[in-house]
Amino acid sequence: MSGAGDEPFIAAVKPLVDAMGGEMIPPDEAGPDDVVLSWEGTDAVAVRLPQLADSLDHILAAMERRKGMPLADLDRKAKQEVVRILEARGAFSVRHGVETVASALGVSRFTVYNYLNREKST
């Protein structure tokens, strides 16, 4: 991407960029919505952040990997916990977020709304 002195920095931020579902690109290819990271006074790498909808898919895939099974195979209590985590991460502010999560959990939109409302009432 940039100079050889940047390589440890780039290696250090790569896991974070991967976890966010972002893409690392050369700084001179950065667009107005990309984030340019500097290292020791020089632009080292640019990060192209995913669209929110893509982030939700990425978050769901990561949760599935963490749970070691498809989210639809979780029991009700575990699904409620997933909904709680996703709500805290802003998943339901994304267009079609409820539908996307319901599909991943193998439940109806109504069930997701019930899980959300249950949290607010406790």
FENJO-V756066 format. One line per field, one symbol per residue. psi: psi as a letter, one per 30 degrees, with the letter a starting at -180 (. if undefined). burial: # if it has 24 or more other C-alpha atoms within 12 Angstrom, else .. Layout:
# FENJO-V756066
psi->???
burial->???
This chain:
# FENJO-V756066
psi->dblfffeeeeeefeeeeeefglkklkefgkaffljkkkkhgkjelkkjklleeeeeeeeeeeeeeefglkffflleeeeeeeeeeeefggfgfkkgeeeeeeeefhlleeeeeeeeeeeff.
burial->##.......#..#...#..########.......###.....#######...#.#######.#.......##......##.###.##...##....######.##.#....#..##......
